[in-house]
Amino acid sequence: MAVLGIQLVAASAVLVKGVRGANDTITVTGASTERIRSDAVDWSVEVSHSGASQQASYQGLQPAVQRSVAFLRAQGIRPEEIQLESVKSEKQEWIDPRTGELRNTIWQSRQPILINSGDVERIQRISRRIGQLIGEGVPLTINPPAYTYTRLAEKRVDMLAKATRDARQRAGAIAREAGSSIGALTNADTGTFQITAPNSTEANDAGSYDTRSIDKDITAVMSVTFRVH
């Protein structure tokens, strides 16, 4: 959390107006960090097949799709977790640049297979195994699984509350050093949420959301102003 540490040091700079006047305030930044575990995963693979005609490419695609779905089912993925998207078909033409003559035409059909599940560990294991189909001759494009956390809205409320308490503790410690105490909260600004891989130094002014790792660190930041008396 080196970058976060730098941010917090910079953000913890305190603005104190006056000395024990009626309008004295102190502004500090509080933060809270927690380790969360993803509870949902979206994953996709794409089967493709080429042929001399659109019909030939589609007909050659179907056995590969059936083989891929059978593999997923055999690994424990339930039928309701698998969705077949519409088949995509594209024509590729090769033209002689010297004569402008059409030299060859190939059609390629592609079938995306989408998997959505709450069993993130199982999907992670299967995503590491499915490459064996390529070795068996199935033309696959394998995308990395995207791991997410479905209760993020609920977690945000809790994290902001903790960040606010952290800000109050910081403000109290600083005020005590000045022989003062803090009073009512007068203003609070929510900072960006950072959801990163564990122990990552990644940070983004617009916030970040890591989907590559099952376990994640979520960090909330609050800039809070208190009265000083």
Stockholm file with secondary structure:
# STOCKHOLM 1.0

chainA/1-229         MAVLGIQLVAASAVLVKGVRGANDTITVTGASTERIRSDAVDWSVEVSHSGASQQASYQGLQPAVQRSVAFLRAQGIRPEEIQLESVKSEKQEWIDPRTGELRNTIWQSRQPILINSGDVERIQRISRRIGQLIGEGVPLTINPPAYTYTRLAEKRVDMLAKATRDARQRAGAIAREAGSSIGALTNADTGTFQITAPNSTEANDAGSYDTRSIDKDITAVMSVTFRVH
#=GR chainA/1-229 SS CHHHHHHHHHHTCCEECSSSCTTCEEEEEEEEEEEEECCEEEEEEEEEEEESSHHHHHHHHHHHHHHHHHHHHHTTCCGGGEEECCCEEEEEEEECTTTCCEEEEEEEEEEEEEEEESCHHHHHHHHHHTTHHHHTTCCEEECCCEEECTTHHHHHHHHHHHHHHHHHHHHHHHHHHTTCCEEEEEEEEECCCEEESTTCCCCCTTCEECCSCSEEEEEEEEEEEEEEC
#=GC SS_cons         CHHHHHHHHHHTCCEECSSSCTTCEEEEEEEEEEEEECCEEEEEEEEEEEESSHHHHHHHHHHHHHHHHHHHHHTTCCGGGEEECCCEEEEEEEECTTTCCEEEEEEEEEEEEEEEESCHHHHHHHHHHTTHHHHTTCCEEECCCEEECTTHHHHHHHHHHHHHHHHHHHHHHHHHHTTCCEEEEEEEEECCCEEESTTCCCCCTTCEECCSCSEEEEEEEEEEEEEEC
//
